Amino acid sequence: MGTDSDLAYVLQSLHPSSGETSLIGADPKLCAQALLVDGIAVSATIDDGLSELLWSTAGASTRLEDLQFTLGQGPALEVAVSCRPVLVADLSRVSADRWPVLLPEATALGIGAIFCFPLAVGSACLGTMTLQRMAPGPLPDAAMTDTSLVANALTALLLESGPQQEAFATAADSSDFYRAAVHQASGMVSVQAGVSLAQALLRLRAHAYRHGRSVVEVAEDVLARRLAFHDDENGPDDPAGEGTEGP
């Protein structure tokens, strides 16, 4: 059960300590506990369909973010576009055609409820905060209030200037952001296949899903020259073009 002292500590420790390379410094597990959920994930939204996972609890929350990124569907993507919360108190009641591929995957993870909130300034969505719980049911009113406090604090943190934000903005090779490899690999695939960055990302996603891997894993193979995407058999506008082993 979360406590006011847990929430106060989380809010005080959100700012990363000196020398840390991450954008968010608090313990995500303690934050989830304070908000009365089983897991939390925070991602920044970026152009061309890219997002960056900044902070998450291990297990179902991290896997859910990876699935949304790979499949291109889910509550976080809806929130990033609409800049409005998506609150799903019972995942089993969601229409199958809303997230046709994600729903069975999320259910297999044991997720019963998802609550996704925008990290926004006006109508600009800087990122998303996704809470998940194994048991279905709405968030209590007190938890909703606390969630707003955390979302506002995270939004302010994303707007700050500092070395972590600079590394993120420039996608520096030295940064340790979760999907830095995907950003770099998208550029390589764009050159290899002669497609746009958005189409390159779609190819990475399609390959990852077909082979049951995360986009990050596929991107790392591209960067290590274990996998290349060439326009040999598939047209440059075919987002499902398969990668081929090669230099």
Backbone as CSV, one residue per row, in Angstrom:
resi,resn,N_x,N_y,N_z,CA_x,CA_y,CA_z,C_x,C_y,C_z
1,MET,0.848,-1.187,0.000,0.000,0.000,0.000,0.884,1.238,0.000
2,GLY,0.600,2.186,-0.888,1.380,3.402,-0.952,1.083,4.326,0.214
3,THR,2.018,5.179,0.549,1.851,6.137,1.635,2.226,7.518,1.153
4,ASP,1.792,8.552,1.917,2.135,9.930,1.572,3.644,10.141,1.627
5,SER,4.300,9.446,2.567,5.747,9.606,2.677,6.453,9.018,1.460
6,ASP,5.911,7.892,0.917,6.478,7.319,-0.306,6.383,8.324,-1.456
7,LEU,5.208,8.927,-1.615,5.000,9.876,-2.699,5.896,11.095,-2.534
8,ALA,6.016,11.593,-1.313,6.866,12.754,-1.065,8.316,12.448,-1.419
9,TYR,8.769,11.251,-1.056,10.151,10.875,-1.362,10.362,10.764,-2.868
10,VAL,9.392,10.175,-3.576,9.493,10.041,-5.028,9.597,11.418,-5.675
11,LEU,8.733,12.337,-5.281,8.732,13.678,-5.868,10.046,14.414,-5.598
12,GLN,10.594,14.205,-4.414,11.850,14.866,-4.058,13.047,14.283,-4.798
13,SER,12.939,13.014,-5.189,14.093,12.339,-5.798,13.963,12.142,-7.300
14,LEU,12.942,12.747,-7.946,12.789,12.595,-9.386,13.965,13.167,-10.147
15,HIS,14.512,14.261,-9.661,15.656,14.866,-10.352,16.876,13.966,-10.192
16,PRO,17.562,13.605,-11.294,18.724,12.713,-11.187,19.863,13.346,-10.407
17,SER,20.614,12.505,-9.727,21.773,12.995,-8.987,22.880,13.429,-9.940
18,SER,23.778,14.235,-9.451,24.908,14.691,-10.257,25.719,13.494,-10.743
19,GLY,26.044,13.484,-12.031,26.823,12.390,-12.607,25.985,11.306,-13.238
20,GLU,24.686,11.266,-12.951,23.816,10.281,-13.584,23.531,10.679,-15.030
21,THR,23.354,9.689,-15.893,23.058,9.965,-17.299,21.577,9.845,-17.621
22,SER,20.784,9.283,-16.698,19.355,9.143,-16.942,18.649,10.465,-16.672
23,LEU,17.458,10.625,-17.270,16.691,11.846,-17.073,15.905,11.833,-15.769
24,ILE,15.592,10.655,-15.262,14.751,10.526,-14.075,15.494,9.707,-13.028
25,GLY,15.525,10.237,-11.803,16.387,9.610,-10.814,15.706,8.774,-9.750
26,ALA,14.391,8.890,-9.579,13.705,8.186,-8.493,13.559,6.697,-8.791
27,ASP,13.115,5.953,-7.792,12.889,4.514,-7.928,11.495,4.289,-8.506
28,PRO,11.374,3.768,-9.730,10.046,3.586,-10.323,9.172,2.609,-9.537
29,LYS,9.778,1.615,-8.910,8.997,0.648,-8.123,8.323,1.332,-6.945
30,LEU,9.044,2.235,-6.279,8.471,2.966,-5.160,7.367,3.907,-5.644
31,CYS,7.551,4.484,-6.826,6.528,5.360,-7.390,5.254,4.575,-7.685
32,ALA,5.395,3.408,-8.284,4.233,2.562,-8.567,3.510,2.204,-7.275
33,GLN,4.260,1.882,-6.256,3.667,1.541,-4.957,2.887,2.729,-4.400
34,ALA,3.452,3.924,-4.510,2.788,5.117,-3.994,1.504,5.425,-4.755
35,LEU,1.447,5.055,-6.038,0.271,5.322,-6.867,-0.708,4.152,-6.899
36,LEU,-0.449,3.132,-6.082,-1.356,1.990,-5.917,-1.509,1.172,-7.199
37,VAL,-0.413,1.019,-7.938,-0.418,0.192,-9.140,0.757,-0.780,-9.079
38,ASP,0.799,-1.696,-10.041,1.857,-2.704,-10.049,3.075,-2.295,-10.866
39,GLY,2.908,-1.321,-11.754,4.046,-0.921,-12.564,3.827,0.423,-13.215
40,ILE,4.937,1.055,-13.627,4.893,2.364,-14.252,5.949,2.434,-15.337
41,ALA,5.657,3.169,-16.399,6.634,3.404,-17.463,6.443,4.823,-17.974
42,VAL,7.554,5.503,-18.207,7.529,6.870,-18.740,8.354,6.906,-20.012
43,SER,7.732,7.404,-21.086,8.422,7.520,-22.371,8.306,8.943,-22.885
44,ALA,9.348,9.414,-23.569,9.304,10.702,-24.257,8.846,10.467,-25.684
45,THR,8.036,11.369,-26.206,7.583,11.259,-27.590,8.520,12.057,-28.489
46,ILE,8.817,11.464,-29.669,9.766,12.052,-30.610,9.143,12.022,-31.995
47,ASP,9.682,12.813,-32.910,9.156,12.854,-34.274,9.315,11.510,-34.980
48,ASP,8.581,11.375,-36.085,8.685,10.222,-36.980,8.332,8.897,-36.306
49,GLY,7.426,8.956,-35.331,6.953,7.719,-34.725,7.891,7.108,-33.705
50,LEU,8.963,7.790,-33.377,9.892,7.265,-32.391,9.483,7.699,-30.992
51,SER,9.792,6.878,-30.007,9.633,7.254,-28.614,10.841,6.716,-27.865
52,GLU,11.064,7.233,-26.683,12.207,6.801,-25.893,11.740,6.425,-24.496
53,LEU,11.934,5.176,-24.113,11.597,4.726,-22.773,12.629,5.299,-21.802
54,LEU,12.171,6.130,-20.883,13.070,6.819,-19.969,13.170,6.163,-18.602
55,TRP,12.077,5.498,-18.166,11.995,5.104,-16.758,10.891,4.077,-16.627
56,SER,11.149,2.948,-16.014,10.087,1.948,-15.879,10.441,0.914,-14.826
57,THR,9.394,0.272,-14.309,9.596,-0.885,-13.451,9.880,-2.092,-14.348
58,ALA,10.640,-3.015,-13.822,10.990,-4.209,-14.593,9.757,-5.088,-14.778
59,GLY,9.788,-5.918,-15.812,8.711,-6.872,-16.017,7.639,-6.369,-16.953
60,ALA,6.383,-6.453,-16.533,5.252,-6.204,-17.419,5.239,-4.784,-17.985
61,SER,5.597,-3.787,-17.188,5.542,-2.399,-17.678,6.557,-2.156,-18.783
62,THR,7.774,-2.625,-18.586,8.797,-2.463,-19.621,8.413,-3.244,-20.870
63,ARG,7.897,-4.446,-20.688,7.488,-5.265,-21.835,6.324,-4.625,-22.581
64,LEU,5.377,-4.034,-21.852,4.249,-3.367,-22.485,4.717,-2.195,-23.346
65,GLU,5.678,-1.418,-22.859,6.206,-0.303,-23.647,6.895,-0.811,-24.907
66,ASP,7.652,-1.894,-24.771,8.318,-2.482,-25.936,7.303,-2.965,-26.964
67,LEU,6.233,-3.591,-26.490,5.201,-4.092,-27.401,4.520,-2.943,-28.143
68,GLN,4.191,-1.872,-27.428,3.553,-0.733,-28.084,4.472,-0.124,-29.138
69,PHE,5.745,-0.029,-28.806,6.717,0.541,-29.735,6.884,-0.357,-30.957
70,THR,6.936,-1.659,-30.737,7.133,-2.606,-31.832,5.898,-2.698,-32.724
71,LEU,4.715,-2.764,-32.103,3.485,-2.986,-32.852,2.871,-1.706,-33.405
72,GLY,3.250,-0.567,-32.838,2.684,0.696,-33.302,1.235,0.876,-32.914
73,GLN,0.821,0.289,-31.785,-0.547,0.457,-31.299,-0.565,0.323,-29.793
74,GLY,-1.561,0.971,-29.170,-1.686,0.901,-27.729,-2.052,2.235,-27.126
75,PRO,-2.321,2.259,-25.825,-2.768,3.485,-25.167,-1.756,4.627,-25.232
76,ALA,-0.465,4.317,-25.096,0.539,5.382,-25.107,0.579,6.097,-26.445
77,LEU,0.384,5.361,-27.539,0.377,5.999,-28.850,-0.859,6.877,-29.021
78,GLU,-1.988,6.426,-28.493,-3.204,7.238,-28.557,-3.034,8.525,-27.752
79,VAL,-2.436,8.409,-26.573,-2.233,9.578,-25.727,-1.256,10.561,-26.381
80,ALA,-0.203,10.043,-27.010,0.781,10.901,-27.662,0.142,11.738,-28.768
81,VAL,-0.868,11.191,-29.429,-1.552,11.908,-30.517,-2.635,12.844,-29.983
82,SER,-3.440,12.360,-29.049,-4.586,13.142,-28.570,-4.239,14.089,-27.431
83,CYS,-3.153,13.788,-26.720,-2.743,14.537,-25.526,-3.827,14.474,-24.440
84,ARG,-4.556,13.371,-24.407,-5.581,13.148,-23.398,-5.367,11.786,-22.750
85,PRO,-5.741,11.642,-21.478,-5.553,10.353,-20.808,-6.375,9.241,-21.455
86,VAL,-5.851,8.037,-21.377,-6.585,6.833,-21.763,-6.645,5.951,-20.520
87,LEU,-7.853,5.759,-19.998,-8.052,5.017,-18.751,-8.848,3.751,-19.037
88,VAL,-8.202,2.619,-18.876,-8.832,1.327,-19.147,-8.869,0.547,-17.843
89,ALA,-10.015,0.572,-17.179,-10.144,-0.088,-15.880,-10.214,-1.606,-15.991
90,ASP,-10.630,-2.103,-17.149,-10.731,-3.554,-17.348,-10.331,-3.867,-18.788
91,LEU,-9.147,-4.410,-18.947,-8.615,-4.673,-20.286,-9.463,-5.681,-21.043
92,SER,-10.139,-6.572,-20.325,-10.947,-7.599,-20.987,-12.183,-7.019,-21.662
93,ARG,-12.532,-5.770,-21.337,-13.713,-5.139,-21.916,-13.380,-4.239,-23.115
94,VAL,-12.108,-4.160,-23.470,-11.705,-3.340,-24.611,-12.069,-4.055,-25.906
95,SER,-12.630,-3.320,-26.853,-12.998,-3.905,-28.144,-11.773,-4.493,-28.828
96,ALA,-11.934,-5.690,-29.368,-10.798,-6.400,-29.972,-10.185,-5.647,-31.134
97,ASP,-10.969,-4.785,-31.807,-10.429,-4.080,-32.959,-9.733,-2.775,-32.595
98,ARG,-9.691,-2.434,-31.315,-9.006,-1.202,-30.913,-7.486,-1.399,-30.948
99,TRP,-7.008,-2.436,-30.308,-5.584,-2.803,-30.323,-5.502,-4.291,-30.623
100,PRO,-5.774,-4.706,-31.845,-5.968,-6.131,-32.153,-4.784,-7.027,-31.850
101,VAL,-3.579,-6.524,-32.027,-2.401,-7.364,-31.764,-1.908,-7.175,-30.343
102,LEU,-2.004,-5.965,-29.833,-1.500,-5.682,-28.486,-2.334,-6.350,-27.397
103,LEU,-3.651,-6.361,-27.537,-4.521,-6.856,-26.469,-4.166,-8.264,-25.993
104,PRO,-4.060,-9.249,-26.901,-3.711,-10.591,-26.403,-2.326,-10.648,-25.772
105,GLU,-1.404,-9.832,-26.269,-0.055,-9.809,-25.694,-0.095,-9.231,-24.276
106,ALA,-0.848,-8.141,-24.092,-0.955,-7.525,-22.772,-1.662,-8.461,-21.797
107,THR,-2.687,-9.144,-22.270,-3.401,-10.102,-21.425,-2.479,-11.235,-21.001
108,ALA,-1.635,-11.679,-21.924,-0.687,-12.754,-21.607,0.315,-12.316,-20.542
109,LEU,0.568,-11.011,-20.453,1.465,-10.488,-19.423,0.787,-10.421,-18.059
110,GLY,-0.518,-10.689,-18.039,-1.253,-10.642,-16.782,-1.765,-9.267,-16.427
111,ILE,-1.787,-8.343,-17.378,-2.232,-6.977,-17.113,-3.758,-6.918,-17.164
112,GLY,-4.362,-6.342,-16.125,-5.810,-6.239,-16.065,-6.340,-4.841,-16.285
113,ALA,-5.510,-3.815,-16.001,-5.942,-2.429,-16.149,-4.751,-1.568,-16.554
114,ILE,-5.013,-0.570,-17.406,-3.970,0.339,-17.885,-4.489,1.769,-17.785
115,PHE,-3.650,2.651,-17.239,-3.993,4.067,-17.124,-2.828,4.881,-17.686
116,CYS,-3.065,5.556,-18.800,-1.983,6.269,-19.489,-2.293,7.760,-19.503
117,PHE,-1.311,8.579,-19.123,-1.481,10.020,-18.990,-0.450,10.772,-19.825
118,PRO,-0.842,11.910,-20.400,0.132,12.711,-21.154,1.013,13.538,-20.223
119,LEU,2.255,13.709,-20.616,3.141,14.694,-19.985,3.135,15.872,-20.950
120,ALA,2.296,16.852,-20.670,1.963,17.844,-21.690,2.155,19.270,-21.203
121,VAL,2.440,20.128,-22.187,2.437,21.575,-21.991,1.451,22.131,-23.004
122,GLY,0.291,22.551,-22.533,-0.752,22.954,-23.456,-1.193,21.760,-24.286
123,SER,-1.160,21.926,-25.611,-1.554,20.826,-26.500,-0.358,20.022,-26.996
124,ALA,0.829,20.336,-26.481,2.046,19.621,-26.891,2.327,18.485,-25.920
125,CYS,2.344,17.264,-26.434,2.600,16.085,-25.601,4.096,15.759,-25.639
126,LEU,4.765,15.962,-24.516,6.204,15.701,-24.437,6.494,14.224,-24.175
127,GLY,5.523,13.541,-23.595,5.745,12.138,-23.259,4.493,11.526,-22.668
128,THR,4.626,10.294,-22.227,3.498,9.573,-21.637,3.934,8.867,-20.366
129,MET,2.998,8.747,-19.442,3.214,7.974,-18.221,2.138,6.892,-18.173
130,THR,2.557,5.645,-18.223,1.625,4.526,-18.267,1.705,3.720,-16.977
131,LEU,0.568,3.593,-16.309,0.456,2.782,-15.103,-0.290,1.501,-15.453
132,GLN,0.143,0.380,-14.903,-0.572,-0.872,-15.145,-0.761,-1.610,-13.841
133,ARG,-1.857,-2.349,-13.802,-2.196,-3.123,-12.614,-2.700,-4.486,-13.051
134,MET,-2.388,-5.503,-12.289,-2.798,-6.850,-12.649,-4.303,-7.047,-12.435
135,ALA,-4.853,-6.473,-11.393,-6.277,-6.616,-11.115,-7.061,-5.518,-11.827
136,PRO,-8.170,-5.835,-12.476,-8.990,-4.796,-13.100,-9.654,-3.909,-12.050
137,GLY,-10.089,-2.728,-12.487,-10.745,-1.785,-11.582,-10.164,-0.402,-11.751
138,PRO,-10.961,0.638,-11.477,-10.497,2.026,-11.655,-9.474,2.426,-10.597
139,LEU,-8.730,3.487,-10.885,-7.845,4.057,-9.882,-8.685,4.790,-8.840
140,PRO,-8.380,4.635,-7.569,-9.084,5.412,-6.543,-8.868,6.909,-6.759
141,ASP,-9.782,7.729,-6.261,-9.681,9.178,-6.440,-8.363,9.725,-5.893
142,ALA,-7.947,9.223,-4.738,-6.699,9.703,-4.140,-5.508,9.392,-5.030
143,ALA,-5.508,8.203,-5.645,-4.422,7.827,-6.544,-4.430,8.694,-7.798
144,MET,-5.614,9.063,-8.291,-5.703,9.935,-9.458,-5.084,11.297,-9.153
145,THR,-5.345,11.814,-7.957,-4.760,13.097,-7.559,-3.245,12.991,-7.477
146,ASP,-2.748,11.921,-6.869,-1.301,11.722,-6.748,-0.665,11.531,-8.118
147,THR,-1.379,10.855,-9.014,-0.869,10.644,-10.368,-0.675,11.977,-11.085
148,SER,-1.597,12.910,-10.887,-1.467,14.237,-11.493,-0.233,14.959,-10.968
149,LEU,0.042,14.810,-9.681,1.227,15.443,-9.099,2.499,14.887,-9.731
150,VAL,2.559,13.563,-9.884,3.741,12.930,-10.469,3.885,13.334,-11.935
151,ALA,2.782,13.333,-12.683,2.829,13.700,-14.101,3.317,15.139,-14.273
152,ASN,2.836,16.044,-13.435,3.280,17.441,-13.527,4.762,17.581,-13.202
153,ALA,5.212,16.829,-12.207,6.629,16.888,-11.832,7.515,16.321,-12.942
154,LEU,7.062,15.243,-13.581,7.830,14.648,-14.671,7.868,15.578,-15.887
155,THR,6.765,16.255,-16.155,6.733,17.211,-17.264,7.738,18.331,-17.033
156,ALA,7.757,18.866,-15.818,8.713,19.926,-15.484,10.142,19.429,-15.637
157,LEU,10.379,18.173,-15.271,11.719,17.603,-15.376,12.162,17.509,-16.839
158,LEU,11.237,17.126,-17.728,11.572,17.021,-19.154,11.884,18.381,-19.768
159,LEU,11.348,19.431,-19.172,11.553,20.783,-19.714,12.833,21.436,-19.206
160,GLU,13.476,20.830,-18.224,14.698,21.408,-17.668,15.850,21.353,-18.660
161,SER,16.830,22.193,-18.419,18.071,22.160,-19.208,19.165,21.516,-18.364
162,GLY,19.954,20.674,-18.978,21.023,20.015,-18.259,21.740,19.036,-19.163
163,PRO,22.828,18.415,-18.692,23.592,17.480,-19.534,22.778,16.273,-19.975
164,GLN,21.879,15.782,-19.103,21.063,14.624,-19.484,20.116,14.991,-20.627
165,GLN,19.478,16.159,-20.514,18.554,16.593,-21.556,19.294,16.871,-22.861
166,GLU,20.507,17.411,-22.749,21.295,17.692,-23.954,21.683,16.407,-24.670
167,ALA,22.091,15.388,-23.903,22.443,14.098,-24.503,21.244,13.462,-25.171
168,PHE,20.074,13.609,-24.540,18.866,13.043,-25.125,18.486,13.772,-26.413
169,ALA,18.558,15.103,-26.392,18.153,15.902,-27.549,19.024,15.631,-28.760
170,THR,20.297,15.362,-28.528,21.222,15.135,-29.641,21.407,13.661,-29.956
171,ALA,20.743,12.784,-29.175,20.895,11.328,-29.340,22.369,10.950,-29.364
172,ALA,23.107,11.504,-28.420,24.545,11.282,-28.372,24.877,9.809,-28.231
173,ASP,25.941,9.380,-28.919,26.342,7.978,-28.856,26.689,7.552,-27.433
174,SER,27.126,8.528,-26.603,27.526,8.204,-25.244,26.344,8.090,-24.292
175,SER,25.156,8.459,-24.765,23.992,8.388,-23.894,23.587,6.928,-23.695
176,ASP,22.935,6.665,-22.560,22.512,5.289,-22.284,21.004,5.156,-22.351
177,PHE,20.358,5.999,-23.152,18.916,5.917,-23.260,18.518,4.590,-23.900
178,TYR,17.374,4.106,-23.464,16.939,2.752,-23.782,16.906,2.470,-25.275
179,ARG,16.401,3.428,-26.057,16.242,3.186,-27.486,17.213,3.992,-28.341
180,ALA,18.341,4.400,-27.779,19.318,5.136,-28.576,19.742,4.326,-29.792
181,ALA,19.851,3.009,-29.620,20.247,2.140,-30.733,19.221,2.176,-31.856
182,VAL,17.930,2.300,-31.506,16.888,2.326,-32.527,16.986,3.596,-33.361
183,HIS,17.268,4.707,-32.723,17.415,5.969,-33.434,18.565,5.877,-34.450
184,GLN,19.685,5.309,-33.999,20.855,5.194,-34.875,20.607,4.173,-35.986
185,ALA,19.988,3.041,-35.636,19.742,1.992,-36.632,18.753,2.458,-37.689
186,SER,17.775,3.266,-37.301,16.815,3.789,-38.281,17.535,4.583,-39.361
187,GLY,18.533,5.346,-38.957,19.314,6.105,-39.938,20.082,5.193,-40.872
188,MET,20.659,4.120,-40.339,21.410,3.178,-41.173,20.492,2.466,-42.160
189,VAL,19.311,2.022,-41.674,18.373,1.323,-42.550,17.845,2.273,-43.623
190,SER,17.656,3.527,-43.263,17.193,4.525,-44.229,18.156,4.628,-45.401
191,VAL,19.456,4.607,-45.101,20.479,4.682,-46.153,20.552,3.367,-46.920
192,GLN,20.548,2.245,-46.208,20.664,0.936,-46.852,19.536,0.683,-47.847
193,ALA,18.309,0.985,-47.437,17.145,0.641,-48.250,16.639,1.803,-49.092
194,GLY,17.218,2.992,-48.894,16.773,4.142,-49.665,15.363,4.568,-49.325
195,VAL,15.021,4.545,-48.023,13.677,4.924,-47.582,13.790,6.032,-46.537
196,SER,12.642,6.604,-46.179,12.632,7.655,-45.166,12.906,7.054,-43.790
197,LEU,13.193,7.917,-42.813,13.409,7.437,-41.451,12.158,6.762,-40.901
198,ALA,10.984,7.313,-41.224,9.742,6.705,-40.749,9.564,5.306,-41.327
199,GLN,9.860,5.141,-42.624,9.743,3.824,-43.250,10.802,2.863,-42.710
200,ALA,11.985,3.402,-42.431,13.045,2.566,-41.859,12.617,2.015,-40.503
201,LEU,11.977,2.856,-39.704,11.490,2.401,-38.402,10.429,1.322,-38.570
202,LEU,9.551,1.484,-39.542,8.530,0.471,-39.798,9.167,-0.864,-40.167
203,ARG,10.234,-0.827,-40.942,10.921,-2.079,-41.313,11.530,-2.745,-40.080
204,LEU,12.127,-1.949,-39.218,12.681,-2.506,-37.985,11.579,-3.134,-37.137
205,ARG,10.459,-2.426,-37.015,9.349,-2.934,-36.215,8.800,-4.232,-36.800
206,ALA,8.596,-4.256,-38.104,8.028,-5.447,-38.743,8.948,-6.645,-38.559
207,HIS,10.244,-6.434,-38.757,11.206,-7.527,-38.596,11.196,-8.039,-37.155
208,ALA,11.157,-7.109,-36.192,11.157,-7.498,-34.780,9.926,-8.332,-34.453
209,TYR,8.758,-7.900,-34.919,7.525,-8.621,-34.597,7.505,-10.003,-35.242
210,ARG,7.925,-10.079,-36.506,7.908,-11.363,-37.208,8.834,-12.380,-36.572
211,HIS,9.890,-11.893,-35.950,10.879,-12.812,-35.375,10.770,-12.901,-33.853
212,GLY,9.715,-12.309,-33.281,9.494,-12.413,-31.848,10.569,-11.768,-31.014
213,ARG,11.114,-10.641,-31.499,12.178,-9.946,-30.783,11.754,-8.509,-30.504
214,SER,12.489,-7.814,-29.644,12.209,-6.403,-29.417,12.898,-5.577,-30.496
215,VAL,12.384,-4.370,-30.735,12.999,-3.489,-31.726,14.422,-3.134,-31.310
216,VAL,14.648,-3.008,-30.018,15.990,-2.684,-29.530,16.988,-3.774,-29.923
217,GLU,16.588,-5.033,-29.775,17.480,-6.146,-30.128,17.809,-6.139,-31.620
218,VAL,16.799,-5.906,-32.457,17.029,-5.862,-33.901,17.934,-4.689,-34.252
219,ALA,17.710,-3.549,-33.617,18.534,-2.372,-33.880,19.997,-2.629,-33.513
220,GLU,20.210,-3.319,-32.417,21.588,-3.628,-32.014,22.275,-4.519,-33.039
221,ASP,21.512,-5.440,-33.648,22.077,-6.277,-34.705,22.443,-5.445,-35.935
222,VAL,21.620,-4.455,-36.258,21.919,-3.569,-37.391,23.204,-2.789,-37.115
223,LEU,23.333,-2.243,-35.919,24.513,-1.453,-35.575,25.783,-2.304,-35.558
224,ALA,25.630,-3.590,-35.190,26.783,-4.497,-35.146,27.069,-5.135,-36.498
225,ARG,26.315,-4.725,-37.535,26.485,-5.243,-38.905,26.146,-6.725,-39.019
226,ARG,25.331,-7.214,-38.060,24.862,-8.600,-38.171,23.601,-8.691,-39.015
227,LEU,22.975,-7.568,-39.282,21.724,-7.526,-40.016,21.688,-6.260,-40.864
228,ALA,21.281,-6.427,-42.125,21.185,-5.272,-43.022,19.862,-5.327,-43.761
229,PHE,19.316,-4.176,-44.084,18.053,-4.074,-44.803,18.325,-3.452,-46.171
230,HIS,18.194,-4.265,-47.218,18.451,-3.788,-48.571,17.187,-3.911,-49.407
231,ASP,17.087,-3.121,-50.429,15.908,-3.120,-51.293,16.117,-4.085,-52.456
232,ASP,16.340,-5.364,-52.111,16.605,-6.352,-53.153,15.312,-6.904,-53.755
233,GLU,14.406,-7.354,-52.872,13.179,-7.975,-53.351,11.945,-7.139,-53.028
234,ASN,12.055,-6.245,-52.057,10.910,-5.465,-51.640,11.072,-4.031,-52.103
235,GLY,9.985,-3.428,-52.557,10.031,-2.047,-52.989,10.372,-1.130,-51.830
236,PRO,10.921,0.043,-52.095,11.324,0.949,-51.021,10.170,1.448,-50.178
237,ASP,8.941,1.310,-50.662,7.796,1.758,-49.877,7.150,0.629,-49.105
238,ASP,7.734,-0.575,-49.152,7.190,-1.738,-48.458,7.695,-1.736,-47.023
239,PRO,6.833,-1.384,-46.036,7.314,-1.291,-44.651,7.624,-2.635,-44.029
240,ALA,7.198,-3.712,-44.643,7.432,-5.038,-44.064,8.626,-5.733,-44.681
241,GLY,9.480,-4.971,-45.359,10.645,-5.577,-45.979,11.510,-6.273,-44.965
242,GLU,11.901,-7.474,-45.243,12.681,-8.262,-44.303,14.145,-7.877,-44.366
243,GLY,14.819,-8.008,-43.248,16.241,-7.765,-43.236,16.974,-8.965,-43.788
244,THR,18.167,-8.738,-44.234,18.984,-9.834,-44.731,20.313,-9.816,-44.009
245,GLU,20.813,-10.953,-43.722,22.130,-11.013,-43.078,23.159,-10.463,-44.032
246,GLY,24.059,-9.680,-43.504,25.086,-9.140,-44.386,25.889,-8.059,-43.712
247,PRO,26.897,-7.545,-44.376,27.750,-6.535,-43.781,27.039,-5.213,-43.682
